Amino acid sequence: MPVKSTIKKARQDAREGKSAGTQAGEFVHEEIDRIRKGEHGARSAKQAIAIGLSEARRAGVKLPPPKNGSPEVKKKAERDLEAASGHKPVSRKRSQATLRALKREGSQSVSRAALSRQARSKKA
């Protein structure tokens, strides 16, 4: 669940006319901070970014599904966008299982070096 200040920053970006990607960036930054603090982990920088984008879509940022993503990823993005319009609570069992799985992962995936590697791989 995103922090209220993150949602506030994203809405401010929307009011200023900034792109959906910029608005979603606030959620990605929050996710990276969470992992660095040790609240939970991620297997890779890519996963940390994906979690942030998913939270952004669920919070109402109109971020389109990825153009060259797999059908599963596109379907997940569409489900996240739908979740923003009407909130149905997730079962307690499922949310706790997700959190337990993430807590088992390390935090090295969002080190400066890992994020830099991820960014450089995307520019090529």
C-alpha positions as CSV (number, residue, x, y, z in Angstrom):
1,M,0.0,0.0,0.0
2,P,1.5,3.3,-1.0
3,V,2.2,6.0,1.5
4,K,-0.2,9.0,1.4
5,S,2.7,11.4,0.7
6,T,3.5,9.4,-2.4
7,I,0.0,9.6,-3.7
8,K,-0.1,13.3,-2.9
9,K,3.2,13.8,-4.9
10,A,1.8,11.8,-7.9
11,R,-1.4,13.8,-7.9
12,Q,0.6,17.1,-7.8
13,D,2.6,15.9,-10.8
14,A,-0.7,15.1,-12.6
15,R,-2.0,18.6,-11.8
16,E,1.2,20.1,-13.2
17,G,0.5,18.2,-16.4
18,K,3.5,15.8,-16.1
19,S,3.5,12.5,-17.9
20,A,2.1,9.3,-16.4
21,G,5.6,7.9,-16.3
22,T,6.7,10.8,-14.1
23,Q,3.7,10.3,-11.8
24,A,4.5,6.6,-11.6
25,G,8.2,7.4,-10.8
26,E,7.1,8.5,-7.3
27,F,5.8,5.0,-6.6
28,V,9.0,3.4,-7.9
29,H,11.1,5.7,-5.7
30,E,9.0,4.7,-2.7
31,E,9.4,1.0,-3.5
32,I,13.1,1.4,-3.8
33,D,13.2,3.2,-0.4
34,R,11.1,0.4,1.2
35,I,13.5,-2.3,-0.1
36,R,16.6,-0.3,1.0
37,K,15.1,0.1,4.5
38,G,14.6,-3.7,4.7
39,E,10.8,-3.7,4.9
40,H,11.0,-6.3,2.2
41,G,13.2,-7.3,-0.7
42,A,13.2,-8.0,-4.5
43,R,15.0,-10.4,-6.7
44,S,16.1,-7.8,-9.2
45,A,15.9,-4.1,-9.9
46,K,13.4,-4.9,-12.6
47,Q,11.1,-6.5,-10.1
48,A,11.3,-3.5,-7.8
49,I,10.4,-1.2,-10.6
50,A,7.5,-3.5,-11.7
51,I,6.1,-3.5,-8.1
52,G,6.3,0.3,-8.1
53,L,4.5,0.6,-11.5
54,S,1.8,-1.9,-10.3
55,E,1.2,0.2,-7.2
56,A,1.0,3.4,-9.4
57,R,-1.6,1.8,-11.6
58,R,-3.7,0.6,-8.6
59,A,-3.5,4.2,-7.2
60,G,-5.0,5.6,-10.3
61,V,-2.1,6.7,-12.5
62,K,-3.2,6.2,-16.1
63,L,-0.1,4.3,-17.1
64,P,-0.6,2.1,-20.2
65,P,0.5,-1.5,-20.3
66,P,4.0,-2.1,-21.7
67,K,4.1,-2.3,-25.5
68,N,6.7,-5.1,-25.7
69,G,5.7,-7.0,-22.6
70,S,4.5,-10.6,-22.4
71,P,0.7,-11.3,-22.6
72,E,0.8,-12.0,-18.8
73,V,2.4,-8.7,-18.0
74,K,-0.1,-6.8,-20.2
75,K,-3.0,-8.6,-18.6
76,K,-1.6,-7.8,-15.1
77,A,-1.3,-4.1,-16.0
78,E,-4.9,-4.1,-17.2
79,R,-6.1,-5.7,-14.0
80,D,-4.2,-3.1,-12.0
81,L,-5.9,-0.3,-14.0
82,E,-9.3,-1.9,-13.3
83,A,-8.4,-2.2,-9.6
84,A,-8.0,1.6,-9.5
85,S,-11.6,2.2,-10.4
86,G,-13.2,0.0,-7.8
87,H,-11.4,-1.4,-4.8
88,K,-12.0,-4.9,-3.8
89,P,-10.1,-6.1,-0.7
90,V,-7.5,-8.8,-1.3
91,S,-7.7,-11.8,1.0
92,R,-5.6,-11.6,4.1
93,K,-4.0,-14.9,3.3
94,R,-2.9,-13.8,-0.1
95,S,-1.5,-10.4,0.9
96,Q,0.4,-12.0,3.8
97,A,1.8,-14.7,1.6
98,T,3.1,-12.1,-0.9
99,L,4.7,-10.1,1.9
100,R,6.3,-13.2,3.4
101,A,7.7,-14.1,-0.1
102,L,9.1,-10.6,-0.6
103,K,10.7,-10.5,2.9
104,R,12.7,-13.6,2.0
105,E,14.4,-11.7,-0.8
106,G,17.5,-9.6,-0.4
107,S,17.9,-5.8,-0.7
108,Q,21.0,-5.8,-3.0
109,S,18.7,-5.6,-6.0
110,V,18.2,-1.9,-5.4
111,S,21.8,-0.9,-4.7
112,R,23.2,2.0,-6.7
113,A,25.2,-0.4,-8.9
114,A,22.2,-2.7,-9.6
115,L,19.9,0.3,-10.5
116,S,22.6,1.7,-12.7
117,R,23.1,-1.6,-14.5
118,Q,19.3,-1.8,-15.1
119,A,19.2,1.7,-16.5
120,R,22.1,1.1,-18.8
121,S,20.6,-2.1,-20.1
122,K,17.4,-0.3,-21.1
123,K,19.1,2.5,-23.0
124,A,20.8,0.1,-25.5
